[in-house]
């Protein structure tokens, strides 16, 4: 999942927020399960939305606490990395 981003939609804007190593670890500590497992085997909308919130926070955006943030967004989508070539910079 690292290398992916989330596209967060609000009534006023849409922005990209990356799933960084810190975000992935925070997710796993919060939900006490692996990120990939949670999103592939135990899918819950809360997982995706919490991930969007955490990605937003980690990217430096000023965000409200999670439950209040939910009232401000309209959607969260996965965005795949543009390239899967891991060997080139």
N, C-alpha and C positions, 0 to 999 in steps of 0.2 A: 504494500500500500504506500510505502514511502516512494516519493516521486510523483504520486497522484496529488491532485489539488481538489478542493471543493469550490464550486461556484455557489455563492450565497446570494440569494435574491431578497431584497427588501422592496417596499413600495417606492423608495426613492433612488435605489442604486442596485447594481449587481457587481460583485467583486470576487476575485479569486483568492483563496487562502490555502497555502500548501500544507500537506500532511507531513510534518517534519518528524524526525526521530523522537523529539521531546513530546510532540503531540501523541504519537503512537504509544509511548510509554505511559503518559498520563492517562490515556484511554484504558490501557490494560490494568493500571493500578486502580482506577476508579471503578471499572466494571468487573474486575477480578477474572478476566478472560482475555484470550488473545484477540487482537484486532481482526485478523483475517478470519478466525473462527467465528467471531461475533457477526461479521458481515456476510459470511457465506453459509453458516449453519444455523445460527440463532438470530435471524434478522429481526430487528426491532427498529421502528422509526426513531425511537429515543436515541439509539446508538448513532444513527446518521446525524441527527440534529445536535446531539452533544458534541460529536466530532466537528461539526461545522462551527459550533460555538467555541470549542477549544482551539481550532485552527484560526479563527478570527482573533481570539485573545493573543495567541502566540505570535501572530503576524504584526502585533503592535496596535491593533485597533482598540478603541475604547468601547467596551461592551458592558451591558448590564449583566446582573446575575442571570444564570441560565433560564429560569422560569420567566423572568421579565423579557429576556432576549427573544424567547419564543413568540411573544406577542408582536415583535417587530419584523419578523421574517415571513416571506411567503413561500420559499422553497430552498432546498439545498440539493445540488447535483454533483456527482462525481465527474472529474475531468481527468482523463488518462494522460500520461506523459506523451509529449510529441514524438519522442524517439525512444526506442527500447535498446539502443546501442550503448551499452554500459562502458565500453572501452574508450570512448572518445570524449574529449572535453570541448 
